[in-house]
Amino acid sequence: MHAHEYSKCIKAAERYRNIDLAVKLFKEVEFKGVKITSTYNALMGAYMFNGLSDKCYSLFLDMKKDPTCSPS
């Protein structure tokens, strides 16, 4: 799958409140080396949707450190 497809899958996991699946998909993206801003945004949205604002903020800080992505 491409990064944009992963983003859509992470968003689908969010809607079903399956945060574990969303995190697993994000880790898969990391492993494949295809992270982009939209994959970060999708997981941050999943965290916020599920009331995990601390994890969202932590991921945002990680994204700011990633040279291949920038906050949007």
N, CA, C, O and CB atoms as a CASP TS submission, in Angstrom:
PFRMAT TS
TARGET T0000
AUTHOR 0000-0000-0000
METHOD Language model
MODEL 1
PARENT N/A
ATOM      1  N   MET     1       0.833  -1.180   0.000  1.00  0.00           N
ATOM      2  CA  MET     1       0.000   0.000   0.000  1.00  0.00           C
ATOM      3  C   MET     1       0.880   1.246   0.000  1.00  0.00           C
ATOM      4  O   MET     1       2.031   1.219   0.437  1.00  0.00           O
ATOM      5  CB  MET     1      -0.949  -0.004   1.210  1.00  0.00           C
ATOM      6  N   HIS     2       0.317   2.316  -0.492  1.00  0.00           N
ATOM      7  CA  HIS     2       0.990   3.611  -0.481  1.00  0.00           C
ATOM      8  C   HIS     2       0.607   4.371   0.785  1.00  0.00           C
ATOM      9  O   HIS     2      -0.347   4.009   1.473  1.00  0.00           O
ATOM     10  CB  HIS     2       0.630   4.433  -1.746  1.00  0.00           C
ATOM     11  N   ALA     3       1.350   5.413   1.081  1.00  0.00           N
ATOM     12  CA  ALA     3       1.139   6.185   2.309  1.00  0.00           C
ATOM     13  C   ALA     3      -0.285   6.733   2.401  1.00  0.00           C
ATOM     14  O   ALA     3      -0.879   6.716   3.479  1.00  0.00           O
ATOM     15  CB  ALA     3       2.140   7.333   2.383  1.00  0.00           C
ATOM     16  N   HIS     4      -0.836   7.214   1.299  1.00  0.00           N
ATOM     17  CA  HIS     4      -2.192   7.773   1.329  1.00  0.00           C
ATOM     18  C   HIS     4      -3.231   6.688   1.645  1.00  0.00           C
ATOM     19  O   HIS     4      -4.233   6.953   2.310  1.00  0.00           O
ATOM     20  CB  HIS     4      -2.522   8.444  -0.021  1.00  0.00           C
ATOM     21  N   GLU     5      -2.982   5.474   1.164  1.00  0.00           N
ATOM     22  CA  GLU     5      -3.896   4.375   1.476  1.00  0.00           C
ATOM     23  C   GLU     5      -3.822   4.025   2.958  1.00  0.00           C
ATOM     24  O   GLU     5      -4.837   3.728   3.588  1.00  0.00           O
ATOM     25  CB  GLU     5      -3.571   3.138   0.619  1.00  0.00           C
ATOM     26  N   TYR     6      -2.606   4.062   3.506  1.00  0.00           N
ATOM     27  CA  TYR     6      -2.457   3.825   4.940  1.00  0.00           C
ATOM     28  C   TYR     6      -3.208   4.887   5.733  1.00  0.00           C
ATOM     29  O   TYR     6      -3.850   4.576   6.736  1.00  0.00           O
ATOM     30  CB  TYR     6      -0.970   3.813   5.338  1.00  0.00           C
ATOM     31  N   SER     7      -3.133   6.118   5.296  1.00  0.00           N
ATOM     32  CA  SER     7      -3.845   7.201   5.988  1.00  0.00           C
ATOM     33  C   SER     7      -5.346   6.923   6.027  1.00  0.00           C
ATOM     34  O   SER     7      -5.993   7.127   7.055  1.00  0.00           O
ATOM     35  CB  SER     7      -3.575   8.555   5.297  1.00  0.00           C
ATOM     36  N   LYS     8      -5.887   6.464   4.927  1.00  0.00           N
ATOM     37  CA  LYS     8      -7.319   6.149   4.875  1.00  0.00           C
ATOM     38  C   LYS     8      -7.659   4.994   5.813  1.00  0.00           C
ATOM     39  O   LYS     8      -8.699   5.007   6.472  1.00  0.00           O
ATOM     40  CB  LYS     8      -7.742   5.802   3.436  1.00  0.00           C
ATOM     41  N   CYS     9      -6.790   4.009   5.869  1.00  0.00           N
ATOM     42  CA  CYS     9      -7.032   2.866   6.760  1.00  0.00           C
ATOM     43  C   CYS     9      -6.946   3.281   8.227  1.00  0.00           C
ATOM     44  O   CYS     9      -7.731   2.813   9.052  1.00  0.00           O
ATOM     45  CB  CYS     9      -6.023   1.740   6.474  1.00  0.00           C
ATOM     46  N   ILE    10      -6.001   4.153   8.552  1.00  0.00           N
ATOM     47  CA  ILE    10      -5.877   4.649   9.921  1.00  0.00           C
ATOM     48  C   ILE    10      -7.142   5.420  10.299  1.00  0.00           C
ATOM     49  O   ILE    10      -7.642   5.293  11.417  1.00  0.00           O
ATOM     50  CB  ILE    10      -4.617   5.550  10.073  1.00  0.00           C
ATOM     51  N   LYS    11      -7.653   6.214   9.368  1.00  0.00           N
ATOM     52  CA  LYS    11      -8.889   6.963   9.636  1.00  0.00           C
ATOM     53  C   LYS    11     -10.078   6.018   9.819  1.00  0.00           C
ATOM     54  O   LYS    11     -10.957   6.279  10.641  1.00  0.00           O
ATOM     55  CB  LYS    11      -9.177   7.953   8.489  1.00  0.00           C
ATOM     56  N   ALA    12     -10.108   4.928   9.060  1.00  0.00           N
ATOM     57  CA  ALA    12     -11.184   3.947   9.222  1.00  0.00           C
ATOM     58  C   ALA    12     -11.099   3.286  10.600  1.00  0.00           C
ATOM     59  O   ALA    12     -12.120   3.080  11.257  1.00  0.00           O
ATOM     60  CB  ALA    12     -11.115   2.876   8.105  1.00  0.00           C
ATOM     61  N   ALA    13      -9.886   2.958  11.031  1.00  0.00           N
ATOM     62  CA  ALA    13      -9.700   2.372  12.361  1.00  0.00           C
ATOM     63  C   ALA    13     -10.160   3.357  13.436  1.00  0.00           C
ATOM     64  O   ALA    13     -10.729   2.962  14.453  1.00  0.00           O
ATOM     65  CB  ALA    13      -8.215   1.979  12.585  1.00  0.00           C
ATOM     66  N   GLU    14      -9.907   4.633  13.197  1.00  0.00           N
ATOM     67  CA  GLU    14     -10.362   5.683  14.127  1.00  0.00           C
ATOM     68  C   GLU    14     -11.868   5.649  14.286  1.00  0.00           C
ATOM     69  O   GLU    14     -12.379   5.698  15.405  1.00  0.00           O
ATOM     70  CB  GLU    14      -9.923   7.073  13.637  1.00  0.00           C
ATOM     71  N   ARG    15     -12.584   5.564  13.171  1.00  0.00           N
ATOM     72  CA  ARG    15     -14.043   5.584  13.216  1.00  0.00           C
ATOM     73  C   ARG    15     -14.614   4.398  13.988  1.00  0.00           C
ATOM     74  O   ARG    15     -15.679   4.493  14.598  1.00  0.00           O
ATOM     75  CB  ARG    15     -14.603   5.595  11.809  1.00  0.00           C
ATOM     76  N   TYR    16     -13.885   3.274  13.953  1.00  0.00           N
ATOM     77  CA  TYR    16     -14.320   2.089  14.689  1.00  0.00           C
ATOM     78  C   TYR    16     -13.730   2.038  16.099  1.00  0.00           C
ATOM     79  O   TYR    16     -13.857   1.043  16.813  1.00  0.00           O
ATOM     80  CB  TYR    16     -13.934   0.833  13.925  1.00  0.00           C
ATOM     81  N   ARG    17     -13.075   3.153  16.479  1.00  0.00           N
ATOM     82  CA  ARG    17     -12.453   3.279  17.800  1.00  0.00           C
ATOM     83  C   ARG    17     -11.451   2.162  18.068  1.00  0.00           C
ATOM     84  O   ARG    17     -11.310   1.700  19.200  1.00  0.00           O
ATOM     85  CB  ARG    17     -13.522   3.280  18.884  1.00  0.00           C
ATOM     86  N   ASN    18     -10.755   1.733  17.015  1.00  0.00           N
ATOM     87  CA  ASN    18      -9.742   0.686  17.142  1.00  0.00           C
ATOM     88  C   ASN    18      -8.363   1.342  17.079  1.00  0.00           C
ATOM     89  O   ASN    18      -7.681   1.294  16.055  1.00  0.00           O
ATOM     90  CB  ASN    18      -9.902  -0.402  16.019  1.00  0.00           C
ATOM     91  N   ILE    19      -7.971   1.953  18.192  1.00  0.00           N
ATOM     92  CA  ILE    19      -6.722   2.690  18.235  1.00  0.00           C
ATOM     93  C   ILE    19      -5.525   1.760  18.071  1.00  0.00           C
ATOM     94  O   ILE    19      -4.503   2.159  17.514  1.00  0.00           O
ATOM     95  CB  ILE    19      -6.613   3.462  19.537  1.00  0.00           C
ATOM     96  N   ASP    20      -5.643   0.529  18.550  1.00  0.00           N
ATOM     97  CA  ASP    20      -4.532  -0.429  18.409  1.00  0.00           C
ATOM     98  C   ASP    20      -4.229  -0.706  16.937  1.00  0.00           C
ATOM     99  O   ASP    20      -3.066  -0.772  16.538  1.00  0.00           O
ATOM    100  CB  ASP    20      -4.865  -1.750  19.135  1.00  0.00           C
ATOM    101  N   LEU    21      -5.278  -0.866  16.137  1.00  0.00           N
ATOM    102  CA  LEU    21      -5.085  -1.081  14.705  1.00  0.00           C
ATOM    103  C   LEU    21      -4.478   0.149  14.049  1.00  0.00           C
ATOM    104  O   LEU    21      -3.602   0.027  13.192  1.00  0.00           O
ATOM    105  CB  LEU    21      -6.413  -1.434  14.033  1.00  0.00           C
ATOM    106  N   ALA    22      -4.936   1.330  14.444  1.00  0.00           N
ATOM    107  CA  ALA    22      -4.396   2.569  13.883  1.00  0.00           C
ATOM    108  C   ALA    22      -2.903   2.679  14.167  1.00  0.00           C
ATOM    109  O   ALA    22      -2.130   3.041  13.280  1.00  0.00           O
ATOM    110  CB  ALA    22      -5.138   3.789  14.454  1.00  0.00           C
ATOM    111  N   VAL    23      -2.497   2.375  15.380  1.00  0.00           N
ATOM    112  CA  VAL    23      -1.077   2.430  15.749  1.00  0.00           C
ATOM    113  C   VAL    23      -0.292   1.376  14.986  1.00  0.00           C
ATOM    114  O   VAL    23       0.816   1.638  14.519  1.00  0.00           O
ATOM    115  CB  VAL    23      -0.898   2.230  17.270  1.00  0.00           C
ATOM    116  N   LYS    24      -0.860   0.192  14.860  1.00  0.00           N
ATOM    117  CA  LYS    24      -0.187  -0.884  14.119  1.00  0.00           C
ATOM    118  C   LYS    24       0.054  -0.471  12.667  1.00  0.00           C
ATOM    119  O   LYS    24       1.132  -0.708  12.123  1.00  0.00           O
ATOM    120  CB  LYS    24      -1.023  -2.183  14.169  1.00  0.00           C
ATOM    121  N   LEU    25      -0.940   0.138  12.050  1.00  0.00           N
ATOM    122  CA  LEU    25      -0.794   0.594  10.668  1.00  0.00           C
ATOM    123  C   LEU    25       0.269   1.685  10.558  1.00  0.00           C
ATOM    124  O   LEU    25       1.048   1.700   9.605  1.00  0.00           O
ATOM    125  CB  LEU    25      -2.136   1.110  10.133  1.00  0.00           C
ATOM    126  N   PHE    26       0.303   2.594  11.526  1.00  0.00           N
ATOM    127  CA  PHE    26       1.308   3.649  11.510  1.00  0.00           C
ATOM    128  C   PHE    26       2.707   3.064  11.655  1.00  0.00           C
ATOM    129  O   PHE    26       3.638   3.505  10.980  1.00  0.00           O
ATOM    130  CB  PHE    26       1.038   4.663  12.626  1.00  0.00           C
ATOM    131  N   LYS    27       2.861   2.081  12.526  1.00  0.00           N
ATOM    132  CA  LYS    27       4.172   1.440  12.697  1.00  0.00           C
ATOM    133  C   LYS    27       4.598   0.722  11.418  1.00  0.00           C
ATOM    134  O   LYS    27       5.783   0.669  11.089  1.00  0.00           O
ATOM    135  CB  LYS    27       4.138   0.445  13.875  1.00  0.00           C
ATOM    136  N   GLU    28       3.625   0.176  10.709  1.00  0.00           N
ATOM    137  CA  GLU    28       3.910  -0.471   9.429  1.00  0.00           C
ATOM    138  C   GLU    28       4.425   0.556   8.419  1.00  0.00           C
ATOM    139  O   GLU    28       5.342   0.281   7.646  1.00  0.00           O
ATOM    140  CB  GLU    28       2.647  -1.178   8.883  1.00  0.00           C
ATOM    141  N   VAL    29       3.822   1.734   8.441  1.00  0.00           N
ATOM    142  CA  VAL    29       4.265   2.825   7.563  1.00  0.00           C
ATOM    143  C   VAL    29       5.701   3.213   7.905  1.00  0.00           C
ATOM    144  O   VAL    29       6.526   3.427   7.017  1.00  0.00           O
ATOM    145  CB  VAL    29       3.324   4.059   7.692  1.00  0.00           C
ATOM    146  N   GLU    30       5.988   3.300   9.207  1.00  0.00           N
ATOM    147  CA  GLU    30       7.349   3.623   9.640  1.00  0.00           C
ATOM    148  C   GLU    30       8.334   2.571   9.162  1.00  0.00           C
ATOM    149  O   GLU    30       9.403   2.897   8.646  1.00  0.00           O
ATOM    150  CB  GLU    30       7.414   3.747  11.165  1.00  0.00           C
ATOM    151  N   PHE    31       7.967   1.304   9.335  1.00  0.00           N
ATOM    152  CA  PHE    31       8.835   0.201   8.934  1.00  0.00           C
ATOM    153  C   PHE    31       9.133   0.236   7.439  1.00  0.00           C
ATOM    154  O   PHE    31      10.259  -0.023   7.015  1.00  0.00           O
ATOM    155  CB  PHE    31       8.198  -1.130   9.304  1.00  0.00           C
ATOM    156  N   LYS    32       8.117   0.557   6.651  1.00  0.00           N
ATOM    157  CA  LYS    32       8.287   0.618   5.204  1.00  0.00           C
ATOM    158  C   LYS    32       8.986   1.892   4.749  1.00  0.00           C
ATOM    159  O   LYS    32       9.431   1.989   3.605  1.00  0.00           O
ATOM    160  CB  LYS    32       6.948   0.508   4.526  1.00  0.00           C
ATOM    161  N   GLY    33       9.080   2.869   5.650  1.00  0.00           N
ATOM    162  CA  GLY    33       9.749   4.123   5.315  1.00  0.00           C
ATOM    163  C   GLY    33       8.967   5.023   4.391  1.00  0.00           C
ATOM    164  O   GLY    33       9.551   5.772   3.607  1.00  0.00           O
ATOM    165  N   VAL    34       7.635   4.957   4.474  1.00  0.00           N
ATOM    166  CA  VAL    34       6.807   5.781   3.585  1.00  0.00           C
ATOM    167  C   VAL    34       5.960   6.786   4.363  1.00  0.00           C
ATOM    168  O   VAL    34       4.895   7.190   3.895  1.00  0.00           O
ATOM    169  CB  VAL    34       5.901   4.890   2.737  1.00  0.00           C
ATOM    170  N   LYS    35       6.424   7.194   5.551  1.00  0.00           N
ATOM    171  CA  LYS    35       5.678   8.175   6.341  1.00  0.00           C
ATOM    172  C   LYS    35       5.599   9.498   5.595  1.00  0.00           C
ATOM    173  O   LYS    35       6.572   9.961   5.000  1.00  0.00           O
ATOM    174  CB  LYS    35       6.333   8.378   7.724  1.00  0.00           C
ATOM    175  N   ILE    36       4.427  10.085   5.644  1.00  0.00           N
ATOM    176  CA  ILE    36       4.228  11.430   5.126  1.00  0.00           C
ATOM    177  C   ILE    36       3.347  12.171   6.130  1.00  0.00           C
ATOM    178  O   ILE    36       2.836  11.579   7.082  1.00  0.00           O
ATOM    179  CB  ILE    36       3.581  11.411   3.683  1.00  0.00           C
ATOM    180  N   THR    37       3.183  13.433   5.910  1.00  0.00           N
ATOM    181  CA  THR    37       2.408  14.244   6.852  1.00  0.00           C
ATOM    182  C   THR    37       1.004  13.689   7.048  1.00  0.00           C
ATOM    183  O   THR    37       0.488  13.719   8.165  1.00  0.00           O
ATOM    184  CB  THR    37       2.330  15.686   6.366  1.00  0.00           C
ATOM    185  N   SER    38       0.382  13.190   6.004  1.00  0.00           N
ATOM    186  CA  SER    38      -0.999  12.709   6.144  1.00  0.00           C
ATOM    187  C   SER    38      -1.102  11.469   7.030  1.00  0.00           C
ATOM    188  O   SER    38      -2.134  11.256   7.666  1.00  0.00           O
ATOM    189  CB  SER    38      -1.582  12.403   4.775  1.00  0.00           C
ATOM    190  N   THR    39      -0.050  10.644   7.083  1.00  0.00           N
ATOM    191  CA  THR    39      -0.105   9.491   7.982  1.00  0.00           C
ATOM    192  C   THR    39      -0.009   9.952   9.439  1.00  0.00           C
ATOM    193  O   THR    39      -0.690   9.416  10.313  1.00  0.00           O
ATOM    194  CB  THR    39       1.032   8.489   7.655  1.00  0.00           C
ATOM    195  N   TYR    40       0.839  10.948   9.690  1.00  0.00           N
ATOM    196  CA  TYR    40       0.900  11.533  11.029  1.00  0.00           C
ATOM    197  C   TYR    40      -0.457  12.149  11.387  1.00  0.00           C
ATOM    198  O   TYR    40      -0.982  11.923  12.477  1.00  0.00           O
ATOM    199  CB  TYR    40       2.026  12.604  11.112  1.00  0.00           C
ATOM    200  N   ASN    41      -1.007  12.919  10.468  1.00  0.00           N
ATOM    201  CA  ASN    41      -2.291  13.581  10.728  1.00  0.00           C
ATOM    202  C   ASN    41      -3.398  12.572  11.014  1.00  0.00           C
ATOM    203  O   ASN    41      -4.241  12.799  11.881  1.00  0.00           O
ATOM    204  CB  ASN    41      -2.686  14.457   9.541  1.00  0.00           C
ATOM    205  N   ALA    42      -3.394  11.464  10.286  1.00  0.00           N
ATOM    206  CA  ALA    42      -4.419  10.443  10.487  1.00  0.00           C
ATOM    207  C   ALA    42      -4.320   9.852  11.885  1.00  0.00           C
ATOM    208  O   ALA    42      -5.337   9.679  12.556  1.00  0.00           O
ATOM    209  CB  ALA    42      -4.293   9.335   9.433  1.00  0.00           C
ATOM    210  N   LEU    43      -3.102   9.539  12.333  1.00  0.00           N
ATOM    211  CA  LEU    43      -2.960   8.961  13.667  1.00  0.00           C
ATOM    212  C   LEU    43      -3.245  10.003  14.746  1.00  0.00           C
ATOM    213  O   LEU    43      -3.832   9.677  15.777  1.00  0.00           O
ATOM    214  CB  LEU    43      -1.552   8.380  13.851  1.00  0.00           C
ATOM    215  N   MET    44      -2.842  11.234  14.524  1.00  0.00           N
ATOM    216  CA  MET    44      -3.162  12.278  15.500  1.00  0.00           C
ATOM    217  C   MET    44      -4.673  12.452  15.615  1.00  0.00           C
ATOM    218  O   MET    44      -5.192  12.638  16.715  1.00  0.00           O
ATOM    219  CB  MET    44      -2.498  13.613  15.105  1.00  0.00           C
ATOM    220  N   GLY    45      -5.376  12.394  14.497  1.00  0.00           N
ATOM    221  CA  GLY    45      -6.829  12.469  14.513  1.00  0.00           C
ATOM    222  C   GLY    45      -7.442  11.304  15.267  1.00  0.00           C
ATOM    223  O   GLY    45      -8.407  11.478  16.012  1.00  0.00           O
ATOM    224  N   ALA    46      -6.883  10.112  15.074  1.00  0.00           N
ATOM    225  CA  ALA    46      -7.379   8.936  15.786  1.00  0.00           C
ATOM    226  C   ALA    46      -7.179   9.099  17.289  1.00  0.00           C
ATOM    227  O   ALA    46      -8.058   8.758  18.081  1.00  0.00           O
ATOM    228  CB  ALA    46      -6.672   7.662  15.287  1.00  0.00           C
ATOM    229  N   TYR    47      -6.030   9.616  17.672  1.00  0.00           N
ATOM    230  CA  TYR    47      -5.787   9.856  19.098  1.00  0.00           C
ATOM    231  C   TYR    47      -6.799  10.858  19.663  1.00  0.00           C
ATOM    232  O   TYR    47      -7.374  10.628  20.727  1.00  0.00           O
ATOM    233  CB  TYR    47      -4.349  10.371  19.318  1.00  0.00           C
ATOM    234  N   MET    48      -7.011  11.956  18.960  1.00  0.00           N
ATOM    235  CA  MET    48      -7.938  12.975  19.456  1.00  0.00           C
ATOM    236  C   MET    48      -9.374  12.442  19.501  1.00  0.00           C
ATOM    237  O   MET    48     -10.101  12.702  20.460  1.00  0.00           O
ATOM    238  CB  MET    48      -7.869  14.232  18.574  1.00  0.00           C
ATOM    239  N   PHE    49      -9.774  11.715  18.489  1.00  0.00           N
ATOM    240  CA  PHE    49     -11.126  11.149  18.423  1.00  0.00           C
ATOM    241  C   PHE    49     -11.382  10.217  19.604  1.00  0.00           C
ATOM    242  O   PHE    49     -12.512  10.089  20.076  1.00  0.00           O
ATOM    243  CB  PHE    49     -11.330  10.391  17.098  1.00  0.00           C
ATOM    244  N   ASN    50     -10.320   9.573  20.071  1.00  0.00           N
ATOM    245  CA  ASN    50     -10.437   8.619  21.165  1.00  0.00           C
ATOM    246  C   ASN    50     -10.018   9.197  22.515  1.00  0.00           C
ATOM    247  O   ASN    50      -9.831   8.459  23.482  1.00  0.00           O
ATOM    248  CB  ASN    50      -9.611   7.405  20.864  1.00  0.00           C
ATOM    249  N   GLY    51      -9.871  10.534  22.577  1.00  0.00           N
ATOM    250  CA  GLY    51      -9.589  11.197  23.840  1.00  0.00           C
ATOM    251  C   GLY    51      -8.171  11.031  24.353  1.00  0.00           C
ATOM    252  O   GLY    51      -7.936  11.111  25.558  1.00  0.00           O
ATOM    253  N   LEU    52      -7.231  10.801  23.463  1.00  0.00           N
ATOM    254  CA  LEU    52      -5.836  10.585  23.852  1.00  0.00           C
ATOM    255  C   LEU    52      -4.987  11.778  23.439  1.00  0.00           C
ATOM    256  O   LEU    52      -4.068  11.648  22.631  1.00  0.00           O
ATOM    257  CB  LEU    52      -5.284   9.289  23.219  1.00  0.00           C
ATOM    258  N   SER    53      -5.301  12.936  23.998  1.00  0.00           N
ATOM    259  CA  SER    53      -4.631  14.169  23.584  1.00  0.00           C
ATOM    260  C   SER    53      -3.141  14.170  23.913  1.00  0.00           C
ATOM    261  O   SER    53      -2.358  14.767  23.174  1.00  0.00           O
ATOM    262  CB  SER    53      -5.293  15.356  24.243  1.00  0.00           C
ATOM    263  N   ASP    54      -2.726  13.517  25.004  1.00  0.00           N
ATOM    264  CA  ASP    54      -1.293  13.461  25.334  1.00  0.00           C
ATOM    265  C   ASP    54      -0.504  12.711  24.265  1.00  0.00           C
ATOM    266  O   ASP    54       0.588  13.129  23.879  1.00  0.00           O
ATOM    267  CB  ASP    54      -1.084  12.791  26.699  1.00  0.00           C
ATOM    268  N   LYS    55      -1.064  11.606  23.795  1.00  0.00           N
ATOM    269  CA  LYS    55      -0.393  10.842  22.742  1.00  0.00           C
ATOM    270  C   LYS    55      -0.372  11.632  21.437  1.00  0.00           C
ATOM    271  O   LYS    55       0.596  11.566  20.679  1.00  0.00           O
ATOM    272  CB  LYS    55      -1.089   9.484  22.532  1.00  0.00           C
ATOM    273  N   CYS    56      -1.431  12.370  21.182  1.00  0.00           N
ATOM    274  CA  CYS    56      -1.494  13.203  19.986  1.00  0.00           C
ATOM    275  C   CYS    56      -0.388  14.248  20.014  1.00  0.00           C
ATOM    276  O   CYS    56       0.311  14.448  19.021  1.00  0.00           O
ATOM    277  CB  CYS    56      -2.869  13.880  19.867  1.00  0.00           C
ATOM    278  N   TYR    57      -0.234  14.908  21.141  1.00  0.00           N
ATOM    279  CA  TYR    57       0.787  15.949  21.263  1.00  0.00           C
ATOM    280  C   TYR    57       2.190  15.350  21.129  1.00  0.00           C
ATOM    281  O   TYR    57       3.062  15.942  20.493  1.00  0.00           O
ATOM    282  CB  TYR    57       0.648  16.686  22.610  1.00  0.00           C
ATOM    283  N   SER    58       2.401  14.195  21.722  1.00  0.00           N
ATOM    284  CA  SER    58       3.692  13.518  21.621  1.00  0.00           C
ATOM    285  C   SER    58       4.005  13.174  20.164  1.00  0.00           C
ATOM    286  O   SER    58       5.136  13.351  19.710  1.00  0.00           O
ATOM    287  CB  SER    58       3.702  12.242  22.486  1.00  0.00           C
ATOM    288  N   LEU    59       3.014  12.687  19.442  1.00  0.00           N
ATOM    289  CA  LEU    59       3.209  12.363  18.030  1.00  0.00           C
ATOM    290  C   LEU    59       3.480  13.622  17.215  1.00  0.00           C
ATOM    291  O   LEU    59       4.291  13.603  16.289  1.00  0.00           O
ATOM    292  CB  LEU    59       1.983  11.628  17.475  1.00  0.00           C
ATOM    293  N   PHE    60       2.803  14.713  17.558  1.00  0.00           N
ATOM    294  CA  PHE    60       3.047  15.987  16.879  1.00  0.00           C
ATOM    295  C   PHE    60       4.503  16.421  17.055  1.00  0.00           C
ATOM    296  O   PHE    60       5.135  16.883  16.105  1.00  0.00           O
ATOM    297  CB  PHE    60       2.096  17.077  17.417  1.00  0.00           C
ATOM    298  N   LEU    61       5.026  16.274  18.256  1.00  0.00           N
ATOM    299  CA  LEU    61       6.430  16.632  18.501  1.00  0.00           C
ATOM    300  C   LEU    61       7.371  15.728  17.703  1.00  0.00           C
ATOM    301  O   LEU    61       8.399  16.184  17.202  1.00  0.00           O
ATOM    302  CB  LEU    61       6.756  16.536  20.008  1.00  0.00           C
ATOM    303  N   ASP    62       7.018  14.448  17.588  1.00  0.00           N
ATOM    304  CA  ASP    62       7.807  13.531  16.765  1.00  0.00           C
ATOM    305  C   ASP    62       7.784  13.956  15.301  1.00  0.00           C
ATOM    306  O   ASP    62       8.799  13.895  14.608  1.00  0.00           O
ATOM    307  CB  ASP    62       7.282  12.095  16.906  1.00  0.00           C
ATOM    308  N   MET    63       6.614  14.386  14.842  1.00  0.00           N
ATOM    309  CA  MET    63       6.498  14.813  13.445  1.00  0.00           C
ATOM    310  C   MET    63       7.367  16.040  13.183  1.00  0.00           C
ATOM    311  O   MET    63       7.984  16.150  12.123  1.00  0.00           O
ATOM    312  CB  MET    63       5.028  15.118  13.091  1.00  0.00           C
ATOM    313  N   LYS    64       7.417  16.963  14.147  1.00  0.00           N
ATOM    314  CA  LYS    64       8.236  18.164  13.968  1.00  0.00           C
ATOM    315  C   LYS    64       9.709  17.819  13.860  1.00  0.00           C
ATOM    316  O   LYS    64      10.466  18.557  13.230  1.00  0.00           O
ATOM    317  CB  LYS    64       8.016  19.135  15.121  1.00  0.00           C
ATOM    318  N   LYS    65      10.136  16.708  14.462  1.00  0.00           N
ATOM    319  CA  LYS    65      11.529  16.274  14.403  1.00  0.00           C
ATOM    320  C   LYS    65      11.852  15.507  13.128  1.00  0.00           C
ATOM    321  O   LYS    65      13.017  15.381  12.753  1.00  0.00           O
ATOM    322  CB  LYS    65      11.849  15.418  15.600  1.00  0.00           C
ATOM    323  N   ASP    66      10.829  15.001  12.468  1.00  0.00           N
ATOM    324  CA  ASP    66      11.021  14.195  11.256  1.00  0.00           C
ATOM    325  C   ASP    66      11.372  15.104  10.094  1.00  0.00           C
ATOM    326  O   ASP    66      10.577  15.971   9.732  1.00  0.00           O
ATOM    327  CB  ASP    66       9.752  13.364  10.930  1.00  0.00           C
ATOM    328  N   PRO    67      12.556  14.925   9.495  1.00  0.00           N
ATOM    329  CA  PRO    67      12.976  15.812   8.405  1.00  0.00           C
ATOM    330  C   PRO    67      12.166  15.632   7.107  1.00  0.00           C
ATOM    331  O   PRO    67      12.202  16.491   6.226  1.00  0.00           O
ATOM    332  CB  PRO    67      14.439  15.580   8.112  1.00  0.00           C
ATOM    333  N   THR    68      11.446  14.525   6.998  1.00  0.00           N
ATOM    334  CA  THR    68      10.672  14.285   5.769  1.00  0.00           C
ATOM    335  C   THR    68       9.257  14.810   5.845  1.00  0.00           C
ATOM    336  O   THR    68       8.547  14.822   4.839  1.00  0.00           O
ATOM    337  CB  THR    68      10.633  12.817   5.463  1.00  0.00           C
ATOM    338  N   CYS    69       8.824  15.253   7.042  1.00  0.00           N
ATOM    339  CA  CYS    69       7.446  15.717   7.219  1.00  0.00           C
ATOM    340  C   CYS    69       7.456  17.087   7.888  1.00  0.00           C
ATOM    341  O   CYS    69       8.405  17.464   8.576  1.00  0.00           O
ATOM    342  CB  CYS    69       6.619  14.702   8.059  1.00  0.00           C
ATOM    343  N   SER    70       6.381  17.806   7.667  1.00  0.00           N
ATOM    344  CA  SER    70       6.234  19.093   8.344  1.00  0.00           C
ATOM    345  C   SER    70       4.768  19.262   8.714  1.00  0.00           C
ATOM    346  O   SER    70       3.880  18.819   7.985  1.00  0.00           O
ATOM    347  CB  SER    70       6.731  20.280   7.442  1.00  0.00           C
ATOM    348  N   PRO    71       4.520  19.902   9.848  1.00  0.00           N
ATOM    349  CA  PRO    71       3.128  20.113  10.266  1.00  0.00           C
ATOM    350  C   PRO    71       2.330  20.884   9.207  1.00  0.00           C
ATOM    351  O   PRO    71       2.841  21.799   8.562  1.00  0.00           O
ATOM    352  CB  PRO    71       3.086  20.869  11.605  1.00  0.00           C
ATOM    353  N   SER    72       1.088  20.492   9.053  1.00  0.00           N
ATOM    354  CA  SER    72       0.231  21.184   8.076  1.00  0.00           C
ATOM    355  C   SER    72      -0.965  21.776   8.764  1.00  0.00           C
ATOM    356  O   SER    72      -1.805  22.398   8.115  1.00  0.00           O
ATOM    357  CB  SER    72      -0.223  20.232   6.962  1.00  0.00           C
TER
END
